Amino acid sequence: MTKRPMRATPAELRAAAEAELAPIGERYRRLLAELEDVKRELRPAVVAAVNVELPLRRIRELTTITPPTATKWHREDIG
């Protein structure tokens, strides 16, 4: 008589999936919060750069903020 390997139950599979997702999800949430902090710091700097006519191309090179976004932020913040 041969022994058949034990199969995981659906509940065990779900628990394993949750255990795998939990630390990744926590890291993702932390990074999103950090990104929001950086964006709050970055936006006024981008607006100031547009104010002094730093080329939009250069702003993109330095920050990856696209020209339409830089222009939008400037228009919204300066009016």
N, CA, C and O atoms as a Maestro MAE file, in Angstrom:
{
 s_m_m2io_version
 :::
 2.0.0
}

f_m_ct {
 s_m_title
 :::
 protein
 m_atom[316] {
  # First column is atom index #
  i_m_mmod_type
  r_m_x_coord
  r_m_y_coord
  r_m_z_coord
  i_m_residue_number
  s_m_chain_name
  s_m_pdb_residue_name
  s_m_pdb_atom_name
  i_m_atomic_number
  :::
  1 25 0.829 -1.164 0.000 1 A "MET " " N  " 7
  2 3 0.000 0.000 0.000 1 A "MET " " CA " 6
  3 2 0.891 1.250 0.000 1 A "MET " " C  " 6
  4 15 1.753 1.405 0.865 1 A "MET " " O  " 8
  5 25 0.673 2.142 -0.983 2 A "THR " " N  " 7
  6 3 1.468 3.365 -1.073 2 A "THR " " CA " 6
  7 2 0.723 4.496 -0.384 2 A "THR " " C  " 6
  8 15 -0.506 4.563 -0.396 2 A "THR " " O  " 8
  9 25 1.500 5.375 0.211 3 A "LYS " " N  " 7
  10 3 0.895 6.534 0.879 3 A "LYS " " CA " 6
  11 2 0.725 7.662 -0.126 3 A "LYS " " C  " 6
  12 15 1.649 7.999 -0.865 3 A "LYS " " O  " 8
  13 25 -0.435 8.223 -0.141 4 A "ARG " " N  " 7
  14 3 -0.686 9.363 -1.007 4 A "ARG " " CA " 6
  15 2 -0.308 10.645 -0.261 4 A "ARG " " C  " 6
  16 15 -0.554 10.769 0.939 4 A "ARG " " O  " 8
  17 25 0.289 11.590 -0.982 5 A "PRO " " N  " 7
  18 3 0.656 12.837 -0.298 5 A "PRO " " CA " 6
  19 2 -0.593 13.582 0.177 5 A "PRO " " C  " 6
  20 15 -1.644 13.556 -0.464 5 A "PRO " " O  " 8
  21 25 -0.440 14.231 1.302 6 A "MET " " N  " 7
  22 3 -1.556 15.005 1.860 6 A "MET " " CA " 6
  23 2 -1.774 16.250 1.004 6 A "MET " " C  " 6
  24 15 -0.823 16.925 0.612 6 A "MET " " O  " 8
  25 25 -2.995 16.529 0.732 7 A "ARG " " N  " 7
  26 3 -3.344 17.740 0.010 7 A "ARG " " CA " 6
  27 2 -3.824 18.785 1.009 7 A "ARG " " C  " 6
  28 15 -4.454 18.470 2.018 7 A "ARG " " O  " 8
  29 25 -3.506 20.042 0.695 8 A "ALA " " N  " 7
  30 3 -3.953 21.127 1.564 8 A "ALA " " CA " 6
  31 2 -5.438 21.365 1.340 8 A "ALA " " C  " 6
  32 15 -5.954 21.240 0.229 8 A "ALA " " O  " 8
  33 25 -6.087 21.704 2.404 9 A "THR " " N  " 7
  34 3 -7.513 22.037 2.306 9 A "THR " " CA " 6
  35 2 -7.648 23.451 1.744 9 A "THR " " C  " 6
  36 15 -6.689 24.223 1.778 9 A "THR " " O  " 8
  37 25 -8.826 23.797 1.228 10 A "PRO " " N  " 7
  38 3 -9.025 25.170 0.761 10 A "PRO " " CA " 6
  39 2 -8.744 26.209 1.851 10 A "PRO " " C  " 6
  40 15 -8.182 27.267 1.568 10 A "PRO " " O  " 8
  41 25 -9.126 25.917 3.072 11 A "ALA " " N  " 7
  42 3 -8.876 26.846 4.174 11 A "ALA " " CA " 6
  43 2 -7.371 27.020 4.403 11 A "ALA " " C  " 6
  44 15 -6.906 28.127 4.674 11 A "ALA " " O  " 8
  45 25 -6.627 25.945 4.296 12 A "GLU " " N  " 7
  46 3 -5.168 26.030 4.458 12 A "GLU " " CA " 6
  47 2 -4.539 26.822 3.314 12 A "GLU " " C  " 6
  48 15 -3.608 27.597 3.534 12 A "GLU " " O  " 8
  49 25 -5.037 26.634 2.108 13 A "LEU " " N  " 7
  50 3 -4.533 27.387 0.958 13 A "LEU " " CA " 6
  51 2 -4.819 28.879 1.122 13 A "LEU " " C  " 6
  52 15 -3.967 29.715 0.821 13 A "LEU " " O  " 8
  53 25 -6.011 29.207 1.596 14 A "ARG " " N  " 7
  54 3 -6.356 30.618 1.819 14 A "ARG " " CA " 6
  55 2 -5.485 31.219 2.920 14 A "ARG " " C  " 6
  56 15 -5.024 32.355 2.804 14 A "ARG " " O  " 8
  57 25 -5.263 30.457 3.982 15 A "ALA " " N  " 7
  58 3 -4.420 30.944 5.077 15 A "ALA " " CA " 6
  59 2 -2.988 31.182 4.591 15 A "ALA " " C  " 6
  60 15 -2.354 32.163 4.980 15 A "ALA " " O  " 8
  61 25 -2.484 30.290 3.749 16 A "ALA " " N  " 7
  62 3 -1.133 30.461 3.200 16 A "ALA " " CA " 6
  63 2 -1.070 31.700 2.308 16 A "ALA " " C  " 6
  64 15 -0.096 32.451 2.351 16 A "ALA " " O  " 8
  65 25 -2.103 31.911 1.505 17 A "ALA " " N  " 7
  66 3 -2.134 33.092 0.632 17 A "ALA " " CA " 6
  67 2 -2.177 34.366 1.468 17 A "ALA " " C  " 6
  68 15 -1.498 35.343 1.150 17 A "ALA " " O  " 8
  69 25 -2.965 34.359 2.524 18 A "GLU " " N  " 7
  70 3 -3.049 35.530 3.402 18 A "GLU " " CA " 6
  71 2 -1.714 35.791 4.094 18 A "GLU " " C  " 6
  72 15 -1.285 36.939 4.211 18 A "GLU " " O  " 8
  73 25 -1.063 34.728 4.550 19 A "ALA " " N  " 7
  74 3 0.235 34.878 5.215 19 A "ALA " " CA " 6
  75 2 1.284 35.447 4.254 19 A "ALA " " C  " 6
  76 15 2.156 36.212 4.668 19 A "ALA " " O  " 8
  77 25 1.201 35.080 2.991 20 A "GLU " " N  " 7
  78 3 2.140 35.606 1.997 20 A "GLU " " CA " 6
  79 2 1.839 37.075 1.684 20 A "GLU " " C  " 6
  80 15 2.758 37.879 1.529 20 A "GLU " " O  " 8
  81 25 0.567 37.417 1.591 21 A "LEU " " N  " 7
  82 3 0.167 38.780 1.232 21 A "LEU " " CA " 6
  83 2 0.376 39.799 2.348 21 A "LEU " " C  " 6
  84 15 0.708 40.951 2.070 21 A "LEU " " O  " 8
  85 25 0.191 39.402 3.591 22 A "ALA " " N  " 7
  86 3 0.193 40.349 4.710 22 A "ALA " " CA " 6
  87 2 1.463 41.202 4.776 22 A "ALA " " C  " 6
  88 15 1.346 42.426 4.826 22 A "ALA " " O  " 8
  89 25 2.663 40.626 4.779 23 A "PRO " " N  " 7
  90 3 3.852 41.488 4.885 23 A "PRO " " CA " 6
  91 2 4.077 42.339 3.630 23 A "PRO " " C  " 6
  92 15 4.555 43.470 3.718 23 A "PRO " " O  " 8
  93 25 3.732 41.789 2.474 24 A "ILE " " N  " 7
  94 3 3.885 42.556 1.236 24 A "ILE " " CA " 6
  95 2 2.908 43.729 1.237 24 A "ILE " " C  " 6
  96 15 3.271 44.848 0.871 24 A "ILE " " O  " 8
  97 25 1.689 43.472 1.642 25 A "GLY " " N  " 7
  98 3 0.681 44.527 1.718 25 A "GLY " " CA " 6
  99 2 1.070 45.618 2.703 25 A "GLY " " C  " 6
  100 15 0.865 46.801 2.431 25 A "GLY " " O  " 8
  101 25 1.626 45.236 3.836 26 A "GLU " " N  " 7
  102 3 2.080 46.218 4.834 26 A "GLU " " CA " 6
  103 2 3.190 47.091 4.254 26 A "GLU " " C  " 6
  104 15 3.180 48.310 4.425 26 A "GLU " " O  " 8
  105 25 4.133 46.474 3.579 27 A "ARG " " N  " 7
  106 3 5.222 47.227 2.945 27 A "ARG " " CA " 6
  107 2 4.670 48.186 1.896 27 A "ARG " " C  " 6
  108 15 5.096 49.339 1.817 27 A "ARG " " O  " 8
  109 25 3.727 47.713 1.094 28 A "TYR " " N  " 7
  110 3 3.105 48.526 0.056 28 A "TYR " " CA " 6
  111 2 2.402 49.744 0.668 28 A "TYR " " C  " 6
  112 15 2.543 50.860 0.169 28 A "TYR " " O  " 8
  113 25 1.651 49.528 1.741 29 A "ARG " " N  " 7
  114 3 0.963 50.642 2.405 29 A "ARG " " CA " 6
  115 2 1.956 51.663 2.948 29 A "ARG " " C  " 6
  116 15 1.730 52.869 2.844 29 A "ARG " " O  " 8
  117 25 3.064 51.179 3.532 30 A "ARG " " N  " 7
  118 3 4.096 52.092 4.049 30 A "ARG " " CA " 6
  119 2 4.703 52.920 2.921 30 A "ARG " " C  " 6
  120 15 4.903 54.126 3.063 30 A "ARG " " O  " 8
  121 25 4.994 52.262 1.799 31 A "LEU " " N  " 7
  122 3 5.583 52.978 0.662 31 A "LEU " " CA " 6
  123 2 4.621 54.005 0.079 31 A "LEU " " C  " 6
  124 15 5.044 55.100 -0.293 31 A "LEU " " O  " 8
  125 25 3.336 53.671 -0.008 32 A "LEU " " N  " 7
  126 3 2.353 54.640 -0.494 32 A "LEU " " CA " 6
  127 2 2.285 55.859 0.423 32 A "LEU " " C  " 6
  128 15 2.194 56.990 -0.054 32 A "LEU " " O  " 8
  129 25 2.328 55.637 1.725 33 A "ALA " " N  " 7
  130 3 2.303 56.749 2.678 33 A "ALA " " CA " 6
  131 2 3.554 57.611 2.516 33 A "ALA " " C  " 6
  132 15 3.480 58.839 2.559 33 A "ALA " " O  " 8
  133 25 4.685 56.970 2.334 34 A "GLU " " N  " 7
  134 3 5.931 57.713 2.125 34 A "GLU " " CA " 6
  135 2 5.872 58.497 0.820 34 A "GLU " " C  " 6
  136 15 6.326 59.640 0.763 34 A "GLU " " O  " 8
  137 25 5.320 57.895 -0.222 35 A "LEU " " N  " 7
  138 3 5.182 58.582 -1.505 35 A "LEU " " CA " 6
  139 2 4.312 59.824 -1.362 35 A "LEU " " C  " 6
  140 15 4.626 60.863 -1.943 35 A "LEU " " O  " 8
  141 25 3.234 59.737 -0.606 36 A "GLU " " N  " 7
  142 3 2.378 60.907 -0.387 36 A "GLU " " CA " 6
  143 2 3.149 62.013 0.322 36 A "GLU " " C  " 6
  144 15 2.991 63.188 -0.009 36 A "GLU " " O  " 8
  145 25 3.983 61.648 1.295 37 A "ASP " " N  " 7
  146 3 4.818 62.646 1.981 37 A "ASP " " CA " 6
  147 2 5.772 63.322 1.003 37 A "ASP " " C  " 6
  148 15 5.947 64.540 1.043 37 A "ASP " " O  " 8
  149 25 6.381 62.542 0.138 38 A "VAL " " N  " 7
  150 3 7.321 63.080 -0.852 38 A "VAL " " CA " 6
  151 2 6.586 64.000 -1.827 38 A "VAL " " C  " 6
  152 15 7.095 65.064 -2.181 38 A "VAL " " O  " 8
  153 25 5.396 63.597 -2.259 39 A "LYS " " N  " 7
  154 3 4.636 64.433 -3.189 39 A "LYS " " CA " 6
  155 2 4.266 65.769 -2.551 39 A "LYS " " C  " 6
  156 15 4.294 66.802 -3.221 39 A "LYS " " O  " 8
  157 25 3.919 65.760 -1.264 40 A "ARG " " N  " 7
  158 3 3.604 67.019 -0.576 40 A "ARG " " CA " 6
  159 2 4.827 67.931 -0.528 40 A "ARG " " C  " 6
  160 15 4.690 69.152 -0.596 40 A "ARG " " O  " 8
  161 25 5.999 67.360 -0.415 41 A "GLU " " N  " 7
  162 3 7.245 68.123 -0.404 41 A "GLU " " CA " 6
  163 2 7.640 68.556 -1.815 41 A "GLU " " C  " 6
  164 15 8.166 69.652 -2.012 41 A "GLU " " O  " 8
  165 25 7.386 67.702 -2.779 42 A "LEU " " N  " 7
  166 3 7.804 67.941 -4.154 42 A "LEU " " CA " 6
  167 2 6.966 69.005 -4.853 42 A "LEU " " C  " 6
  168 15 7.501 69.835 -5.588 42 A "LEU " " O  " 8
  169 25 5.677 68.985 -4.631 43 A "ARG " " N  " 7
  170 3 4.785 69.881 -5.380 43 A "ARG " " CA " 6
  171 2 5.180 71.360 -5.271 43 A "ARG " " C  " 6
  172 15 5.283 72.027 -6.301 43 A "ARG " " O  " 8
  173 25 5.404 71.900 -4.058 44 A "PRO " " N  " 7
  174 3 5.781 73.314 -4.003 44 A "PRO " " CA " 6
  175 2 7.128 73.595 -4.680 44 A "PRO " " C  " 6
  176 15 7.340 74.677 -5.226 44 A "PRO " " O  " 8
  177 25 8.027 72.621 -4.640 45 A "ALA " " N  " 7
  178 3 9.313 72.803 -5.307 45 A "ALA " " CA " 6
  179 2 9.140 72.844 -6.823 45 A "ALA " " C  " 6
  180 15 9.801 73.622 -7.510 45 A "ALA " " O  " 8
  181 25 8.252 72.006 -7.334 46 A "VAL " " N  " 7
  182 3 7.967 72.007 -8.776 46 A "VAL " " CA " 6
  183 2 7.304 73.326 -9.167 46 A "VAL " " C  " 6
  184 15 7.663 73.918 -10.185 46 A "VAL " " O  " 8
  185 25 6.354 73.788 -8.382 47 A "VAL " " N  " 7
  186 3 5.680 75.056 -8.672 47 A "VAL " " CA " 6
  187 2 6.699 76.194 -8.666 47 A "VAL " " C  " 6
  188 15 6.665 77.059 -9.542 47 A "VAL " " O  " 8
  189 25 7.596 76.202 -7.696 48 A "ALA " " N  " 7
  190 3 8.629 77.245 -7.638 48 A "ALA " " CA " 6
  191 2 9.538 77.180 -8.859 48 A "ALA " " C  " 6
  192 15 9.935 78.213 -9.397 48 A "ALA " " O  " 8
  193 25 9.866 75.970 -9.294 49 A "ALA " " N  " 7
  194 3 10.718 75.813 -10.475 49 A "ALA " " CA " 6
  195 2 10.022 76.334 -11.726 49 A "ALA " " C  " 6
  196 15 10.655 76.970 -12.569 49 A "ALA " " O  " 8
  197 25 8.729 76.070 -11.850 50 A "VAL " " N  " 7
  198 3 7.968 76.597 -12.989 50 A "VAL " " CA " 6
  199 2 7.923 78.121 -12.912 50 A "VAL " " C  " 6
  200 15 8.018 78.800 -13.935 50 A "VAL " " O  " 8
  201 25 7.781 78.656 -11.705 51 A "ASN " " N  " 7
  202 3 7.740 80.109 -11.521 51 A "ASN " " CA " 6
  203 2 8.999 80.795 -12.045 51 A "ASN " " C  " 6
  204 15 8.925 81.893 -12.597 51 A "ASN " " O  " 8
  205 25 10.140 80.160 -11.875 52 A "VAL " " N  " 7
  206 3 11.398 80.766 -12.332 52 A "VAL " " CA " 6
  207 2 11.767 80.281 -13.727 52 A "VAL " " C  " 6
  208 15 12.900 80.449 -14.177 52 A "VAL " " O  " 8
  209 25 10.799 79.680 -14.402 53 A "GLU " " N  " 7
  210 3 10.921 79.255 -15.792 53 A "GLU " " CA " 6
  211 2 11.994 78.196 -16.037 53 A "GLU " " C  " 6
  212 15 12.637 78.181 -17.087 53 A "GLU " " O  " 8
  213 25 12.181 77.304 -15.048 54 A "LEU " " N  " 7
  214 3 13.011 76.129 -15.289 54 A "LEU " " CA " 6
  215 2 12.291 75.314 -16.357 54 A "LEU " " C  " 6
  216 15 11.095 75.058 -16.222 54 A "LEU " " O  " 8
  217 25 12.976 74.906 -17.397 55 A "PRO " " N  " 7
  218 3 12.288 74.173 -18.472 55 A "PRO " " CA " 6
  219 2 11.556 72.933 -17.945 55 A "PRO " " C  " 6
  220 15 12.071 72.188 -17.111 55 A "PRO " " O  " 8
  221 25 10.355 72.742 -18.453 56 A "LEU " " N  " 7
  222 3 9.553 71.585 -18.044 56 A "LEU " " CA " 6
  223 2 10.286 70.285 -18.326 56 A "LEU " " C  " 6
  224 15 10.162 69.319 -17.572 56 A "LEU " " O  " 8
  225 25 11.047 70.259 -19.406 57 A "ARG " " N  " 7
  226 3 11.834 69.072 -19.736 57 A "ARG " " CA " 6
  227 2 12.835 68.760 -18.612 57 A "ARG " " C  " 6
  228 15 13.032 67.601 -18.246 57 A "ARG " " O  " 8
  229 25 13.456 69.808 -18.076 58 A "ARG " " N  " 7
  230 3 14.439 69.614 -16.999 58 A "ARG " " CA " 6
  231 2 13.745 69.173 -15.703 58 A "ARG " " C  " 6
  232 15 14.268 68.336 -14.968 58 A "ARG " " O  " 8
  233 25 12.572 69.739 -15.433 59 A "ILE " " N  " 7
  234 3 11.814 69.305 -14.251 59 A "ILE " " CA " 6
  235 2 11.511 67.813 -14.367 59 A "ILE " " C  " 6
  236 15 11.640 67.069 -13.394 59 A "ILE " " O  " 8
  237 25 11.110 67.384 -15.555 60 A "ARG " " N  " 7
  238 3 10.832 65.959 -15.771 60 A "ARG " " CA " 6
  239 2 12.087 65.120 -15.549 60 A "ARG " " C  " 6
  240 15 12.029 64.068 -14.912 60 A "ARG " " O  " 8
  241 25 13.209 65.579 -16.066 61 A "GLU " " N  " 7
  242 3 14.460 64.827 -15.906 61 A "GLU " " CA " 6
  243 2 14.839 64.671 -14.432 61 A "GLU " " C  " 6
  244 15 15.333 63.623 -14.015 61 A "GLU " " O  " 8
  245 25 14.604 65.708 -13.667 62 A "LEU " " N  " 7
  246 3 14.997 65.693 -12.250 62 A "LEU " " CA " 6
  247 2 14.018 64.958 -11.351 62 A "LEU " " C  " 6
  248 15 14.401 64.429 -10.307 62 A "LEU " " O  " 8
  249 25 12.738 64.926 -11.762 63 A "THR " " N  " 7
  250 3 11.711 64.436 -10.834 63 A "THR " " CA " 6
  251 2 10.800 63.344 -11.382 63 A "THR " " C  " 6
  252 15 10.109 62.676 -10.613 63 A "THR " " O  " 8
  253 25 10.790 63.157 -12.670 64 A "THR " " N  " 7
  254 3 9.850 62.309 -13.416 64 A "THR " " CA " 6
  255 2 8.430 62.879 -13.423 64 A "THR " " C  " 6
  256 15 7.500 62.215 -13.882 64 A "THR " " O  " 8
  257 25 8.258 64.096 -12.923 65 A "ILE " " N  " 7
  258 3 6.960 64.763 -13.017 65 A "ILE " " CA " 6
  259 2 6.804 65.243 -14.455 65 A "ILE " " C  " 6
  260 15 7.662 65.959 -14.972 65 A "ILE " " O  " 8
  261 25 5.713 64.852 -15.095 66 A "THR " " N  " 7
  262 3 5.520 65.186 -16.502 66 A "THR " " CA " 6
  263 2 5.199 66.671 -16.666 66 A "THR " " C  " 6
  264 15 4.672 67.303 -15.750 66 A "THR " " O  " 8
  265 25 5.516 67.221 -17.831 67 A "PRO " " N  " 7
  266 3 5.183 68.632 -18.075 67 A "PRO " " CA " 6
  267 2 3.706 68.973 -17.834 67 A "PRO " " C  " 6
  268 15 3.426 70.008 -17.229 67 A "PRO " " O  " 8
  269 25 2.746 68.141 -18.283 68 A "PRO " " N  " 7
  270 3 1.348 68.495 -17.988 68 A "PRO " " CA " 6
  271 2 1.050 68.553 -16.483 68 A "PRO " " C  " 6
  272 15 0.276 69.400 -16.037 68 A "PRO " " O  " 8
  273 25 1.655 67.666 -15.713 69 A "THR " " N  " 7
  274 3 1.428 67.686 -14.263 69 A "THR " " CA " 6
  275 2 2.056 68.926 -13.645 69 A "THR " " C  " 6
  276 15 1.435 69.585 -12.811 69 A "THR " " O  " 8
  277 25 3.278 69.250 -14.044 70 A "ALA " " N  " 7
  278 3 3.941 70.448 -13.513 70 A "ALA " " CA " 6
  279 2 3.124 71.698 -13.838 70 A "ALA " " C  " 6
  280 15 2.953 72.573 -12.988 70 A "ALA " " O  " 8
  281 25 2.625 71.776 -15.067 71 A "THR " " N  " 7
  282 3 1.816 72.920 -15.490 71 A "THR " " CA " 6
  283 2 0.509 72.981 -14.695 71 A "THR " " C  " 6
  284 15 0.083 74.054 -14.268 71 A "THR " " O  " 8
  285 25 -0.111 71.836 -14.504 72 A "LYS " " N  " 7
  286 3 -1.377 71.770 -13.743 72 A "LYS " " CA " 6
  287 2 -1.153 72.222 -12.309 72 A "LYS " " C  " 6
  288 15 -1.915 73.036 -11.787 72 A "LYS " " O  " 8
  289 25 -0.101 71.692 -11.660 73 A "TRP " " N  " 7
  290 3 0.191 72.088 -10.288 73 A "TRP " " CA " 6
  291 2 0.421 73.590 -10.206 73 A "TRP " " C  " 6
  292 15 -0.079 74.248 -9.293 73 A "TRP " " O  " 8
  293 25 1.172 74.133 -11.151 74 A "HIS " " N  " 7
  294 3 1.467 75.564 -11.153 74 A "HIS " " CA " 6
  295 2 0.174 76.363 -11.300 74 A "HIS " " C  " 6
  296 15 -0.064 77.317 -10.559 74 A "HIS " " O  " 8
  297 25 -0.649 75.968 -12.252 75 A "ARG " " N  " 7
  298 3 -1.917 76.671 -12.501 75 A "ARG " " CA " 6
  299 2 -2.819 76.612 -11.254 75 A "ARG " " C  " 6
  300 15 -3.436 77.614 -10.892 75 A "ARG " " O  " 8
  301 25 -2.895 75.450 -10.603 76 A "GLU " " N  " 7
  302 3 -3.744 75.299 -9.422 76 A "GLU " " CA " 6
  303 2 -3.211 76.092 -8.219 76 A "GLU " " C  " 6
  304 15 -3.985 76.666 -7.454 76 A "GLU " " O  " 8
  305 25 -1.890 76.115 -8.064 77 A "ASP " " N  " 7
  306 3 -1.304 76.748 -6.877 77 A "ASP " " CA " 6
  307 2 -1.110 78.243 -7.041 77 A "ASP " " C  " 6
  308 15 -1.138 78.981 -6.055 77 A "ASP " " O  " 8
  309 25 -0.914 78.701 -8.264 78 A "ILE " " N  " 7
  310 3 -0.667 80.123 -8.501 78 A "ILE " " CA " 6
  311 2 -1.939 80.833 -8.957 78 A "ILE " " C  " 6
  312 15 -2.186 81.992 -8.625 78 A "ILE " " O  " 8
  313 25 -2.726 80.105 -9.721 79 A "GLY " " N  " 7
  314 3 -3.990 80.670 -10.173 79 A "GLY " " CA " 6
  315 2 -3.792 81.361 -11.442 79 A "GLY " " C  " 6
  316 15 -4.741 81.912 -11.999 79 A "GLY " " O  " 8
  :::
 }
 m_bond[315] {
  # First column is bond index #
  i_m_from
  i_m_to
  i_m_order
  :::
  1 1 2 1
  2 2 3 1
  3 3 4 2
  4 3 5 1
  5 5 6 1
  6 6 7 1
  7 7 8 2
  8 7 9 1
  9 9 10 1
  10 10 11 1
  11 11 12 2
  12 11 13 1
  13 13 14 1
  14 14 15 1
  15 15 16 2
  16 15 17 1
  17 17 18 1
  18 18 19 1
  19 19 20 2
  20 19 21 1
  21 21 22 1
  22 22 23 1
  23 23 24 2
  24 23 25 1
  25 25 26 1
  26 26 27 1
  27 27 28 2
  28 27 29 1
  29 29 30 1
  30 30 31 1
  31 31 32 2
  32 31 33 1
  33 33 34 1
  34 34 35 1
  35 35 36 2
  36 35 37 1
  37 37 38 1
  38 38 39 1
  39 39 40 2
  40 39 41 1
  41 41 42 1
  42 42 43 1
  43 43 44 2
  44 43 45 1
  45 45 46 1
  46 46 47 1
  47 47 48 2
  48 47 49 1
  49 49 50 1
  50 50 51 1
  51 51 52 2
  52 51 53 1
  53 53 54 1
  54 54 55 1
  55 55 56 2
  56 55 57 1
  57 57 58 1
  58 58 59 1
  59 59 60 2
  60 59 61 1
  61 61 62 1
  62 62 63 1
  63 63 64 2
  64 63 65 1
  65 65 66 1
  66 66 67 1
  67 67 68 2
  68 67 69 1
  69 69 70 1
  70 70 71 1
  71 71 72 2
  72 71 73 1
  73 73 74 1
  74 74 75 1
  75 75 76 2
  76 75 77 1
  77 77 78 1
  78 78 79 1
  79 79 80 2
  80 79 81 1
  81 81 82 1
  82 82 83 1
  83 83 84 2
  84 83 85 1
  85 85 86 1
  86 86 87 1
  87 87 88 2
  88 87 89 1
  89 89 90 1
  90 90 91 1
  91 91 92 2
  92 91 93 1
  93 93 94 1
  94 94 95 1
  95 95 96 2
  96 95 97 1
  97 97 98 1
  98 98 99 1
  99 99 100 2
  100 99 101 1
  101 101 102 1
  102 102 103 1
  103 103 104 2
  104 103 105 1
  105 105 106 1
  106 106 107 1
  107 107 108 2
  108 107 109 1
  109 109 110 1
  110 110 111 1
  111 111 112 2
  112 111 113 1
  113 113 114 1
  114 114 115 1
  115 115 116 2
  116 115 117 1
  117 117 118 1
  118 118 119 1
  119 119 120 2
  120 119 121 1
  121 121 122 1
  122 122 123 1
  123 123 124 2
  124 123 125 1
  125 125 126 1
  126 126 127 1
  127 127 128 2
  128 127 129 1
  129 129 130 1
  130 130 131 1
  131 131 132 2
  132 131 133 1
  133 133 134 1
  134 134 135 1
  135 135 136 2
  136 135 137 1
  137 137 138 1
  138 138 139 1
  139 139 140 2
  140 139 141 1
  141 141 142 1
  142 142 143 1
  143 143 144 2
  144 143 145 1
  145 145 146 1
  146 146 147 1
  147 147 148 2
  148 147 149 1
  149 149 150 1
  150 150 151 1
  151 151 152 2
  152 151 153 1
  153 153 154 1
  154 154 155 1
  155 155 156 2
  156 155 157 1
  157 157 158 1
  158 158 159 1
  159 159 160 2
  160 159 161 1
  161 161 162 1
  162 162 163 1
  163 163 164 2
  164 163 165 1
  165 165 166 1
  166 166 167 1
  167 167 168 2
  168 167 169 1
  169 169 170 1
  170 170 171 1
  171 171 172 2
  172 171 173 1
  173 173 174 1
  174 174 175 1
  175 175 176 2
  176 175 177 1
  177 177 178 1
  178 178 179 1
  179 179 180 2
  180 179 181 1
  181 181 182 1
  182 182 183 1
  183 183 184 2
  184 183 185 1
  185 185 186 1
  186 186 187 1
  187 187 188 2
  188 187 189 1
  189 189 190 1
  190 190 191 1
  191 191 192 2
  192 191 193 1
  193 193 194 1
  194 194 195 1
  195 195 196 2
  196 195 197 1
  197 197 198 1
  198 198 199 1
  199 199 200 2
  200 199 201 1
  201 201 202 1
  202 202 203 1
  203 203 204 2
  204 203 205 1
  205 205 206 1
  206 206 207 1
  207 207 208 2
  208 207 209 1
  209 209 210 1
  210 210 211 1
  211 211 212 2
  212 211 213 1
  213 213 214 1
  214 214 215 1
  215 215 216 2
  216 215 217 1
  217 217 218 1
  218 218 219 1
  219 219 220 2
  220 219 221 1
  221 221 222 1
  222 222 223 1
  223 223 224 2
  224 223 225 1
  225 225 226 1
  226 226 227 1
  227 227 228 2
  228 227 229 1
  229 229 230 1
  230 230 231 1
  231 231 232 2
  232 231 233 1
  233 233 234 1
  234 234 235 1
  235 235 236 2
  236 235 237 1
  237 237 238 1
  238 238 239 1
  239 239 240 2
  240 239 241 1
  241 241 242 1
  242 242 243 1
  243 243 244 2
  244 243 245 1
  245 245 246 1
  246 246 247 1
  247 247 248 2
  248 247 249 1
  249 249 250 1
  250 250 251 1
  251 251 252 2
  252 251 253 1
  253 253 254 1
  254 254 255 1
  255 255 256 2
  256 255 257 1
  257 257 258 1
  258 258 259 1
  259 259 260 2
  260 259 261 1
  261 261 262 1
  262 262 263 1
  263 263 264 2
  264 263 265 1
  265 265 266 1
  266 266 267 1
  267 267 268 2
  268 267 269 1
  269 269 270 1
  270 270 271 1
  271 271 272 2
  272 271 273 1
  273 273 274 1
  274 274 275 1
  275 275 276 2
  276 275 277 1
  277 277 278 1
  278 278 279 1
  279 279 280 2
  280 279 281 1
  281 281 282 1
  282 282 283 1
  283 283 284 2
  284 283 285 1
  285 285 286 1
  286 286 287 1
  287 287 288 2
  288 287 289 1
  289 289 290 1
  290 290 291 1
  291 291 292 2
  292 291 293 1
  293 293 294 1
  294 294 295 1
  295 295 296 2
  296 295 297 1
  297 297 298 1
  298 298 299 1
  299 299 300 2
  300 299 301 1
  301 301 302 1
  302 302 303 1
  303 303 304 2
  304 303 305 1
  305 305 306 1
  306 306 307 1
  307 307 308 2
  308 307 309 1
  309 309 310 1
  310 310 311 1
  311 311 312 2
  312 311 313 1
  313 313 314 1
  314 314 315 1
  315 315 316 2
  :::
 }
}
